[in-house]
Amino acid sequence: MTSCGAPGAGADRTFLLACDAFHARSYDSAARLAGDAIASGPAAAGLHGLLAAALLAARRPVLAVGACERARALAPDVAWPWRLRAFALAEMRRGDEAVASAESAVHLAPLDPWAHDVLARSLTAAGRLAEARTAAREAVRLAPRDPDLVRRAGDPWVTDDPKAAEARYRAAIALDPTSAAGWDALAGALARQLRDDEAAAARERAAALDPAFAERYRRQRAFVPLLQLGAGLLLAIFALSLAPRLVPPAAVKVTTAVLWVVVLLAPTLFAIGAAVALQRSPRHPAPPDPQVAEVVSRLRV
C-alpha cells in the first residue's frame, strides 16, 4: 500500500482480501472487509480509499464521499482521494463540487491522465461540455494508448454529437477489441444516430464479452412488455371516461365494470412483471468504472 501509510500485518492481509473481492466484483464483500479492518484500529488512507472504491462500484456514492474525506485527511498531498471524491460527487450530480475536487487532483498530479479524466467527467456533470472535452483530450494526450481513456474521451460528445463520440469509441475498440464497455458505448452512440441494426450488433459483441452486459440488455428487453402494459392501462382509463358515450345505455354498467377491473388489475400485473424481470437470472455485477479500478490497482502496488 504505497503512499497511504503502513498498516499492520493483519490490516494488510485484510486489505489484500478486500482487493481480491473488488476485482472479483464482490463489491459488498470488499466494502465489508475494508470496513472491518478500519473498525479494528487505526487505518491507513488506502483502506479508506478501498472502502470508497467498493462503495462507488456498488453504486453507493453518498457513503463513498465520507470514506474519501477520511482518506484525504490521512493523505492530503496525493491525488487519488480527490479523484475518488470528485467521481462520487459527479455520480450524485453535484457537478460544481466535483469540478473543485477534480481540479485539486489535477493540481496535485498534473501528469496523471486519470486526474484529467475525472475532471472531464466532473465538468460533464456540471454541464460544461466544452471544458470537459478539453480535459478529456488532455487525458488522452498523456496516455494515448489507454483504451479506457480513449473511450471516455467520447463521453462529453455523445449527447450533442454522437458521430464524434462514435469515432472515439471505435478508436478505443481498435486498441482493445475485447472491451465490452467499448462496444456498449459504441452501441449507445449508434442508437442516438438511429442506426439500430449496427447498435444491436455492437450490443451483441458486448454481451458476448461480459455476462454483466448480457444480463443488462436482457432486463431492458424484459421491461418492454411492462411499458406496453402501462400504455394499455392508460388506454383503459381513457376508454373508461368515454364508455358512457360509446356503448348503448343498457351495456354501460357492464362495460364500466370490466374497465374498472382492468384498471385495478393492471398495476398489480405491472408490479409482478417487474419483480419477475428483476429475478429472471443470476445477478452479474457490472465491471467497476475504470477511474475507480485504477485507484484500487494503484493502492495495491
Beta strands, then each sheet from edge to edge (+ up, - down):
end
